[in-house]
Amino acid sequence: MSELFDAVDALVASRSALPPPAERKRLRQGHGLTLDEVAAALRVRRATVSGWEAGRTEPRPPERDAYARMLKQLSELYPADGPVPAEDTAVPEEPAVGAGPGPSAVEPTQDTVASRAPAAPPAAAPSAVEPARARAVPAGPAAEPGSTTPHAPARVSAGAPRPPAGVGPMSRRPPAGPARTAAPAVGADPRFENGPLAVVDAVEGQVLAYCVGGLVLDVPAKSLPALVEWALREARLGQPKLSGSGKDADPLLVLTEAALERYGLPVALTEQERLAGRIPEGHKVIKQLTRANWQLTKRGFGPWGRVYRPAQGSERSCVQVCIPSWDALDTRHWADAAQLAPADLARLLGLYASRVMTPRGSTAVTGLELMTALHPPTRASRPDAAGKRYSEHNPGSLGRDPVDCAPCEAPDGHPLLAGLPRFHQRTPAEVLMEEAYDWARPLTDTECLHSHLVGIDVNMAFAAGANGLTVGLGAPEHVRQPVFDAKLPGSWLVDLSHVDLSRVQVAKDTWAQLDASLLPSPFTPGGERPTGPAWYATPTVAYAVELGYDVHPVEAYVRRDNGRYLDAWYQRLRDAYLATMADLGVHADLPPQEFLAAMDGYRHRDPQLATLVSAIKATVKGGIGKLRERPRGEGWKPGQPWRALARPTWRPDIRAAVISRTRINMHRKIVKHAAFTGQYPVAVLSDCAVYACDGPSPMDFLPYRDGKPLPGGFKLGINPGLVKHEGTQSVLWGEGVREQFDAPGLNLARYIKDGTVTHTDNGE
């Protein structure tokens, strides 16, 4: 009989009307559910659930029945006259180009954890240091859309518990009145309930710490050593580890100019101090730290300082210090962040911390540290017979000890090359030269008749190049006369000069005839055809095979211990990028024309979030670059080791593999586009390609049929690997600047964005 009841229930449910799209979203958010959780429960894609809530599509059986059942239960819990929940700050999940099967791993952030916290009645909570105390702060006016300070901050003591709150721009915290207390968010770490960082400022003799979510803490510390102690013992600052075998992030203190004066530090560095990257060791504040048994790293106390005491067991005693007025926040990536008010700076850096990680230095340093945080070198072993655990190698990581690179992978001046003549210029057969594109050519007569030059730019190109890439984890093995294996990461000495781009294989058993004179070679950064044997990373050689040509390496340095080390790193940064762009109104599932419209002027909707986008992008590029960090101002001489070589993450082979794959990804799209349309780029610079066409929009030359792009070609969208509009200039402009600077090889992709060209950067 129960089977009949179930059948009747299913029949009724299949014909029952679903709530309208907006109500579906309200019910899901009211219960604190993310799109990912609903999608996983219903066994559909995240974008599918998003489409149901936006009204673009409707669910079909059997998912419809389960979805209707969920909505019915939620409607009983959250009637229509209930409060409207805050908007989502979760990451939009859309499969990126080249992504593997299965759902992406999304790390929980403070935003998502806080958003799921149930309302809690006011309750007094004991402070770890002193009784909780709070003072009322007058409520400010309601926030306007796009406001960077949505409310007056709640001001409490460090020991006082705080109401859960997200740090995202879409959070809806009430205007501040008397500070409230509440239970910590479900799943939140009470050790870090005040967030990952604080911007410390001094106002009329009082020191305040601005934290994420609008919280302001009173700071009792009278000296820098006391401030460090306060950050560790009282402030409840920090961030939980990103990996099960990793380490919690240290508290980050950002010191304003007023705070620097309050604690006896210079507001700005002298020229000598700037070049040294630190204040003198004899400075009075450093002496204070030393007397208090605090230590500094070998880099001393500079724009990004690290103050610590040796670890006692599992307890760490370390605080990171960021000083914006000492140029800690590079304006190329952080814009005018150093000039922001403390609350706004806390919001910006807090978002970066929640979506990427707590900054550990420049965006490049943080990008490298993120790799280690997601793949720690060691883990705890299983208990032995006595129940003890030991530190052991963490599979899939780079380990704790550095490994030597292959001689061909070593940059000039490396100790492995100490035996070379002093002024020897290494040839392609001696050095691995995997770099990004910088190629341009003259316009053809036909292209000169077009009206516009349109640039398209690949989103997060180097991140997309890292996605799913197998890289070496251990030391290289030298092999002579190897058989090429596309699954084996390494460096290969092989002659690819026979690869003819006028006839290439674009699909299985499908060859295309192309004009090779209008294409860059995929095998050199400058786009010229190779003339003999040269060293290449695995993705480059694999592409020659993909184009339909045989390869016969002479020798190789291969890494049999390998894995997809960068996958989690890519996913973390991708999610950070997509979440921030969604906050700016650019979503992953927009049709081409809507996407172009959403991208138009997105930076002006919230300048701080636009700065966050730039910082995330710089974290990708800088992190890859740090894998082959060169010596900097260390009294270094060629042939001597430099500091970076002692890191397990000094891996020029991984950098080369990522850049190789990124360049090949670009060339593959260029070839598919040329084979299908007969159009060729006139310039390529790293992740930007410029085409001549008769219109100002990418839609004037990108082939779309029924809204669908050319398979394997360029596709408009915000996901890493897809493209956006970089800029448009006239053909007359392109020819004019080349003639003006007498530079026929001027790379127009470098200037396509705003058309500004100066005599000092004309590519000569």
LINUR-V554414 format. One record per residue. N is the residue number from 1. RES is the residue in one letter. PHI is phi in whole degrees, -180 to 180 (999 if undefined). PSI is psi as a letter, one per 30 degrees, with the letter a starting at -180 (none if undefined). BURIAL is # if it has 16 or more other C-alpha atoms within 10 Angstrom, else .. Layout:
BEGIN
n-><N:N>
res-><RES:RES>
phi-><PHI:PHI>
psi-><PSI:PSI>
burial-><BURIAL:BURIAL>
END
This chain:
BEGIN
n-><1:2:3:4:5:6:7:8:9:10:11:12:13:14:15:16:17:18:19:20:21:22:23:24:25:26:27:28:29:30:31:32:33:34:35:36:37:38:39:40:41:42:43:44:45:46:47:48:49:50:51:52:53:54:55:56:57:58:59:60:61:62:63:64:65:66:67:68:69:70:71:72:73:74:75:76:77:78:79:80:81:82:83:84:85:86:87:88:89:90:91:92:93:94:95:96:97:98:99:100:101:102:103:104:105:106:107:108:109:110:111:112:113:114:115:116:117:118:119:120:121:122:123:124:125:126:127:128:129:130:131:132:133:134:135:136:137:138:139:140:141:142:143:144:145:146:147:148:149:150:151:152:153:154:155:156:157:158:159:160:161:162:163:164:165:166:167:168:169:170:171:172:173:174:175:176:177:178:179:180:181:182:183:184:185:186:187:188:189:190:191:192:193:194:195:196:197:198:199:200:201:202:203:204:205:206:207:208:209:210:211:212:213:214:215:216:217:218:219:220:221:222:223:224:225:226:227:228:229:230:231:232:233:234:235:236:237:238:239:240:241:242:243:244:245:246:247:248:249:250:251:252:253:254:255:256:257:258:259:260:261:262:263:264:265:266:267:268:269:270:271:272:273:274:275:276:277:278:279:280:281:282:283:284:285:286:287:288:289:290:291:292:293:294:295:296:297:298:299:300:301:302:303:304:305:306:307:308:309:310:311:312:313:314:315:316:317:318:319:320:321:322:323:324:325:326:327:328:329:330:331:332:333:334:335:336:337:338:339:340:341:342:343:344:345:346:347:348:349:350:351:352:353:354:355:356:357:358:359:360:361:362:363:364:365:366:367:368:369:370:371:372:373:374:375:376:377:378:379:380:381:382:383:384:385:386:387:388:389:390:391:392:393:394:395:396:397:398:399:400:401:402:403:404:405:406:407:408:409:410:411:412:413:414:415:416:417:418:419:420:421:422:423:424:425:426:427:428:429:430:431:432:433:434:435:436:437:438:439:440:441:442:443:444:445:446:447:448:449:450:451:452:453:454:455:456:457:458:459:460:461:462:463:464:465:466:467:468:469:470:471:472:473:474:475:476:477:478:479:480:481:482:483:484:485:486:487:488:489:490:491:492:493:494:495:496:497:498:499:500:501:502:503:504:505:506:507:508:509:510:511:512:513:514:515:516:517:518:519:520:521:522:523:524:525:526:527:528:529:530:531:532:533:534:535:536:537:538:539:540:541:542:543:544:545:546:547:548:549:550:551:552:553:554:555:556:557:558:559:560:561:562:563:564:565:566:567:568:569:570:571:572:573:574:575:576:577:578:579:580:581:582:583:584:585:586:587:588:589:590:591:592:593:594:595:596:597:598:599:600:601:602:603:604:605:606:607:608:609:610:611:612:613:614:615:616:617:618:619:620:621:622:623:624:625:626:627:628:629:630:631:632:633:634:635:636:637:638:639:640:641:642:643:644:645:646:647:648:649:650:651:652:653:654:655:656:657:658:659:660:661:662:663:664:665:666:667:668:669:670:671:672:673:674:675:676:677:678:679:680:681:682:683:684:685:686:687:688:689:690:691:692:693:694:695:696:697:698:699:700:701:702:703:704:705:706:707:708:709:710:711:712:713:714:715:716:717:718:719:720:721:722:723:724:725:726:727:728:729:730:731:732:733:734:735:736:737:738:739:740:741:742:743:744:745:746:747:748:749:750:751:752:753:754:755:756:757:758:759:760:761:762:763:764>
res-><M:S:E:L:F:D:A:V:D:A:L:V:A:S:R:S:A:L:P:P:P:A:E:R:K:R:L:R:Q:G:H:G:L:T:L:D:E:V:A:A:A:L:R:V:R:R:A:T:V:S:G:W:E:A:G:R:T:E:P:R:P:P:E:R:D:A:Y:A:R:M:L:K:Q:L:S:E:L:Y:P:A:D:G:P:V:P:A:E:D:T:A:V:P:E:E:P:A:V:G:A:G:P:G:P:S:A:V:E:P:T:Q:D:T:V:A:S:R:A:P:A:A:P:P:A:A:A:P:S:A:V:E:P:A:R:A:R:A:V:P:A:G:P:A:A:E:P:G:S:T:T:P:H:A:P:A:R:V:S:A:G:A:P:R:P:P:A:G:V:G:P:M:S:R:R:P:P:A:G:P:A:R:T:A:A:P:A:V:G:A:D:P:R:F:E:N:G:P:L:A:V:V:D:A:V:E:G:Q:V:L:A:Y:C:V:G:G:L:V:L:D:V:P:A:K:S:L:P:A:L:V:E:W:A:L:R:E:A:R:L:G:Q:P:K:L:S:G:S:G:K:D:A:D:P:L:L:V:L:T:E:A:A:L:E:R:Y:G:L:P:V:A:L:T:E:Q:E:R:L:A:G:R:I:P:E:G:H:K:V:I:K:Q:L:T:R:A:N:W:Q:L:T:K:R:G:F:G:P:W:G:R:V:Y:R:P:A:Q:G:S:E:R:S:C:V:Q:V:C:I:P:S:W:D:A:L:D:T:R:H:W:A:D:A:A:Q:L:A:P:A:D:L:A:R:L:L:G:L:Y:A:S:R:V:M:T:P:R:G:S:T:A:V:T:G:L:E:L:M:T:A:L:H:P:P:T:R:A:S:R:P:D:A:A:G:K:R:Y:S:E:H:N:P:G:S:L:G:R:D:P:V:D:C:A:P:C:E:A:P:D:G:H:P:L:L:A:G:L:P:R:F:H:Q:R:T:P:A:E:V:L:M:E:E:A:Y:D:W:A:R:P:L:T:D:T:E:C:L:H:S:H:L:V:G:I:D:V:N:M:A:F:A:A:G:A:N:G:L:T:V:G:L:G:A:P:E:H:V:R:Q:P:V:F:D:A:K:L:P:G:S:W:L:V:D:L:S:H:V:D:L:S:R:V:Q:V:A:K:D:T:W:A:Q:L:D:A:S:L:L:P:S:P:F:T:P:G:G:E:R:P:T:G:P:A:W:Y:A:T:P:T:V:A:Y:A:V:E:L:G:Y:D:V:H:P:V:E:A:Y:V:R:R:D:N:G:R:Y:L:D:A:W:Y:Q:R:L:R:D:A:Y:L:A:T:M:A:D:L:G:V:H:A:D:L:P:P:Q:E:F:L:A:A:M:D:G:Y:R:H:R:D:P:Q:L:A:T:L:V:S:A:I:K:A:T:V:K:G:G:I:G:K:L:R:E:R:P:R:G:E:G:W:K:P:G:Q:P:W:R:A:L:A:R:P:T:W:R:P:D:I:R:A:A:V:I:S:R:T:R:I:N:M:H:R:K:I:V:K:H:A:A:F:T:G:Q:Y:P:V:A:V:L:S:D:C:A:V:Y:A:C:D:G:P:S:P:M:D:F:L:P:Y:R:D:G:K:P:L:P:G:G:F:K:L:G:I:N:P:G:L:V:K:H:E:G:T:Q:S:V:L:W:G:E:G:V:R:E:Q:F:D:A:P:G:L:N:L:A:R:Y:I:K:D:G:T:V:T:H:T:D:N:G:E>
phi-><999:-63:-65:-66:-60:-62:-65:-65:-59:-65:-65:-64:-63:-69:-109:-76:-72:-86:-59:-62:-53:-63:-70:-60:-66:-61:-67:-62:-68:-60:-93:74:-91:-92:-60:-63:-66:-66:-62:-65:-67:-92:62:-130:-78:-59:-62:-65:-64:-60:-65:-63:-75:-90:82:-77:-138:-123:-68:-119:-61:-86:-63:-60:-64:-67:-65:-64:-64:-63:-65:-64:-65:-69:-66:-72:-79:-131:-62:-63:-90:-77:-67:-82:-75:-69:-70:-65:-118:-72:-76:-65:-110:-131:-57:-83:-59:86:-72:-78:-72:92:-70:-81:-76:-113:-73:-67:-117:-62:-59:-70:-64:-66:-68:-94:-71:-72:-63:-125:-69:-57:-148:-74:-125:-68:-80:-73:-125:-150:-59:-64:-143:-149:-121:-71:-120:-55:-73:-91:-68:-63:-76:-83:-58:82:-63:-90:-129:-71:-164:-71:-72:-80:-115:-140:-80:-62:-80:-76:-67:-124:-69:-64:-157:-83:-105:-74:-69:-97:-66:-118:-81:-70:-57:-74:-126:-59:-61:-104:-120:-158:-67:-61:-61:-59:85:-75:-86:-62:-66:-123:-66:-96:98:-81:-156:-145:-95:-94:-134:-118:-132:51:85:-103:-104:-122:-117:-89:-110:-70:75:85:-80:-125:-106:-76:-113:-84:-64:-100:-143:-64:-59:-69:-65:-63:-62:-62:-61:-84:-99:-120:-75:55:-108:144:-145:-62:-60:-88:-134:-58:-102:-89:-125:-64:-75:-72:-60:-116:-109:-107:-100:-76:-61:-64:-68:-60:-63:-63:-104:79:-106:-69:-70:-138:-85:-71:-60:-65:-67:-64:-67:-76:78:-168:-87:-61:-64:-86:-60:-61:-69:-65:-64:-61:-62:-63:-63:-89:67:-96:-121:-119:-72:-62:-77:75:-102:-128:-55:-121:-106:-130:-108:-151:-123:-53:-62:-110:65:-89:-86:-102:-127:-149:-131:-92:-125:-117:-124:-58:-71:-98:69:-69:-105:-57:-64:-65:-115:-108:50:-100:-57:-64:-96:-70:-64:-53:-66:-69:-66:-63:-64:-64:-69:-67:-64:-60:-65:-72:-96:-111:-175:-60:-55:-113:158:-62:-60:-66:-62:-65:-60:-73:-63:-64:-59:-69:-63:-86:-134:-58:-69:-131:-145:-78:-76:-71:-61:-83:-61:-90:85:-90:-114:-128:-82:-135:-61:-92:-56:90:-101:-86:79:-97:-110:-69:-123:-71:-84:-75:-55:-69:-88:-75:-74:-54:93:-67:-54:-64:-106:-62:-83:-74:-56:-56:-107:-69:-100:-71:-93:-57:-81:-118:-139:-78:-120:-95:-132:-74:-67:-147:-138:-154:-145:-68:-75:-76:-59:-66:-66:-66:-82:-75:-95:-131:-113:-119:-102:-120:-126:-79:-67:45:-59:-73:-66:-62:-66:-83:-66:74:-81:-85:-125:-72:-106:-120:-76:-80:-116:-84:-133:-103:50:-78:-91:-64:-128:-66:-92:-107:-69:165:-120:-125:-94:-151:-93:-113:-68:-83:-71:-107:-75:-76:-143:-131:-89:-102:-161:-60:62:-126:-111:-125:-96:-126:-92:-64:-69:-102:-118:-77:-70:-79:-102:-137:-62:-82:82:-81:-72:-65:-111:-178:-61:-155:-87:-137:-78:-53:-60:-69:-67:-62:-69:-60:-67:-61:-75:104:-118:-79:-130:-138:-61:-85:-155:-159:-118:-111:-126:-77:-87:-147:179:-92:-61:-94:-61:-64:-62:-60:-63:-63:-74:-60:-63:-63:-65:-66:-64:-71:-66:-65:-61:-89:93:-111:-103:-77:-113:-79:-63:-52:-66:-67:-63:-62:-67:-67:-73:-69:77:-62:-66:-88:-72:-156:-56:-67:-67:-64:-64:-62:-59:-62:-66:-65:-61:-66:-65:-66:-64:-66:-63:-65:-63:-66:-65:-133:-64:-95:-65:-137:51:-113:65:-81:-126:-52:96:-96:-70:-124:-55:-63:-65:-83:-90:-62:-90:-85:-135:-61:-68:-70:-57:-62:-65:-65:-66:-58:-67:-65:-66:-66:-57:-65:-65:-60:-67:-61:-66:-60:-66:-66:-65:-88:-114:77:-99:-127:-71:-98:-161:-138:-131:55:-107:-119:-126:-117:-124:-92:-157:-104:-177:-88:-112:-58:-68:-81:-140:-81:-79:-126:-128:55:79:-107:-82:-64:-58:82:-100:-76:-134:-75:164:-96:-63:-55:98:-87:-120:-129:-77:-90:167:-135:-134:-83:-62:-61:-61:-61:-68:-67:-70:-65:-73:-60:-98:50:-133:-62:-96:-57:-83:-67:-65:-70:-123:-66:-65:-124:79:-83:-130:-111:-66:-86:-128:-88:79:-78>
psi-><e:e:e:e:e:e:e:e:e:e:e:e:e:f:f:k:k:l:l:l:e:e:e:e:e:e:e:e:e:e:g:g:k:l:e:e:e:e:e:e:e:f:h:l:l:e:f:e:e:e:e:e:f:f:g:e:l:k:l:l:k:f:e:e:e:e:e:e:e:e:e:e:e:e:f:e:e:i:l:f:g:l:k:k:l:l:l:k:g:l:k:k:j:k:k:l:k:f:k:l:l:l:l:k:k:j:k:k:l:e:e:e:e:e:f:f:k:l:k:k:l:k:k:k:k:k:l:f:e:l:k:k:k:l:k:k:k:k:k:l:l:k:k:l:k:g:k:f:i:f:l:k:k:k:k:l:l:e:f:k:l:l:k:k:k:l:g:l:f:g:k:i:k:l:k:k:b:k:k:l:k:l:k:l:k:k:f:l:j:f:f:h:f:g:l:f:l:k:j:k:l:k:j:h:f:k:k:k:j:k:a:l:g:g:k:k:k:k:j:f:k:f:l:e:e:e:e:e:e:e:e:e:f:e:f:h:l:a:k:l:l:f:k:e:g:a:k:k:k:l:k:k:k:j:k:l:e:e:e:e:e:e:g:g:l:k:e:l:k:l:e:e:e:e:e:f:g:l:l:k:f:g:k:e:e:e:e:e:e:e:f:g:g:k:l:l:l:f:f:a:j:a:e:j:l:j:k:l:k:k:k:j:b:f:k:k:i:k:k:k:k:k:j:e:f:g:h:e:j:k:f:f:f:g:b:h:e:f:f:l:l:e:e:e:e:e:e:e:e:e:e:e:e:e:f:d:l:k:k:g:b:l:e:e:e:e:e:e:e:e:e:e:e:f:i:k:f:l:l:k:l:l:k:a:f:g:g:k:k:l:k:l:k:j:k:f:l:f:l:f:k:l:k:k:l:l:e:f:f:k:l:k:f:k:e:f:g:f:f:l:l:e:g:k:j:k:l:f:f:f:k:j:i:j:l:l:k:i:k:l:l:l:k:l:e:e:e:f:f:l:f:l:k:k:k:k:k:k:k:h:e:f:e:e:f:f:k:g:k:k:l:k:f:a:l:l:k:k:k:k:h:l:k:k:j:f:f:j:k:a:k:k:j:k:j:g:f:f:j:j:f:f:j:l:j:f:l:k:g:j:k:k:k:l:j:f:f:g:k:l:k:f:f:k:e:f:g:l:k:l:f:a:k:l:k:l:l:e:e:e:e:e:e:e:e:e:f:g:k:k:k:i:k:e:l:l:j:l:j:f:j:l:l:i:e:g:e:e:e:e:e:e:e:e:e:e:e:e:e:e:e:e:f:g:g:j:l:f:g:k:l:e:e:e:e:e:e:e:f:j:g:f:f:f:e:j:e:e:e:e:e:e:e:e:e:e:e:f:e:e:e:e:e:e:e:f:f:h:k:l:k:j:h:g:g:k:k:k:f:k:l:l:e:f:f:f:k:f:g:j:i:f:e:e:e:e:e:e:e:e:e:e:e:e:e:e:e:e:e:e:e:e:e:e:e:e:f:g:k:k:k:f:k:k:j:c:g:k:k:k:k:k:l:h:l:f:l:f:f:f:f:k:j:k:j:h:g:k:l:k:k:f:a:k:k:k:l:f:k:k:f:l:l:l:k:e:l:k:l:l:e:e:e:e:e:e:e:e:e:e:g:h:i:f:g:k:j:f:f:f:g:f:e:f:g:k:k:l:f:f:h:g:g:none>
burial-><.:.:.:.:.:.:.:.:.:#:.:.:#:#:.:.:.:#:.:.:#:.:.:#:#:#:#:#:#:#:#:#:#:#:#:#:.:#:#:.:.:#:.:.:#:#:#:#:#:#:#:#:#:.:.:.:.:.:#:.:.:.:.:#:#:#:#:#:.:#:#:#:.:#:#:.:.:#:.:.:.:.:.:.:#:.:.:#:#:#:#:#:#:#:#:#:.:.:#:.:.:.:.:#:.:#:#:.:#:#:#:#:#:#:#:#:#:.:.:.:.:.:.:.:.:.:.:.:.:.:.:#:#:#:.:.:#:.:.:.:.:.:.:.:.:#:.:#:#:#:#:#:#:#:#:#:#:#:#:#:#:#:#:#:#:#:#:#:#:#:#:#:#:.:#:#:#:.:#:#:#:#:#:#:#:.:.:#:#:.:#:#:#:#:#:#:#:#:#:#:#:#:.:.:.:.:#:#:#:#:#:#:#:#:#:#:#:#:#:.:.:.:.:#:#:#:#:#:#:#:#:#:#:#:#:#:#:#:#:#:.:#:.:.:#:#:#:#:#:#:#:#:#:#:#:#:#:#:#:#:.:#:#:.:#:.:#:#:#:.:.:.:.:.:.:#:#:#:#:.:.:.:.:.:#:#:.:.:#:.:.:.:.:#:#:#:.:.:.:#:#:#:#:#:#:#:#:#:.:.:.:.:.:.:.:#:#:#:#:#:#:#:#:#:#:#:#:#:#:#:.:.:#:#:#:.:#:#:.:.:.:#:#:#:#:#:#:#:#:#:#:#:#:#:#:#:#:#:#:#:#:#:#:#:#:#:#:#:#:#:#:#:#:#:#:#:#:#:#:.:.:.:.:.:.:.:.:.:.:.:.:.:.:#:.:#:#:#:#:.:.:#:#:#:#:#:.:#:#:#:#:#:#:#:.:#:#:.:.:.:.:.:.:.:.:.:.:#:#:#:#:#:#:#:#:#:#:#:#:#:#:#:#:.:.:.:#:#:.:.:#:#:#:#:#:#:#:#:#:#:#:#:#:#:#:#:#:#:#:#:#:#:#:#:#:#:.:.:.:.:.:#:.:#:.:.:.:#:#:#:#:#:#:#:#:#:.:.:#:#:#:.:.:#:#:#:.:.:.:.:.:#:.:#:.:.:.:#:#:#:#:#:#:#:#:#:#:.:#:#:.:.:#:#:#:#:#:#:#:#:#:#:#:#:#:#:#:#:#:.:#:.:#:#:#:#:#:#:#:#:.:#:#:#:#:#:#:#:#:#:#:#:#:#:#:#:#:#:#:#:#:#:#:#:.:#:#:#:#:.:.:#:.:.:#:#:.:#:#:.:.:#:.:.:.:#:#:#:#:#:#:#:#:#:#:#:#:#:#:#:#:#:#:#:#:#:#:#:#:#:#:.:.:.:.:.:.:.:#:.:.:#:.:#:#:.:.:#:#:#:#:#:#:#:#:#:#:#:#:#:#:#:#:#:#:#:#:#:#:#:#:#:#:#:#:.:.:.:#:#:#:#:#:#:#:#:#:#:#:#:#:#:#:#:#:#:#:#:#:.:#:#:#:#:.:.:.:.:.:#:.:.:#:#:#:#:#:#:#:#:#:#:#:#:#:#:#:#:#:#:#:.:.:#:#:.:#:#:.:.:#:.:.:#:.:#:#:#:#:#:#:#:#:.:#:.:.:.:.:.:.:#:.:.>
END
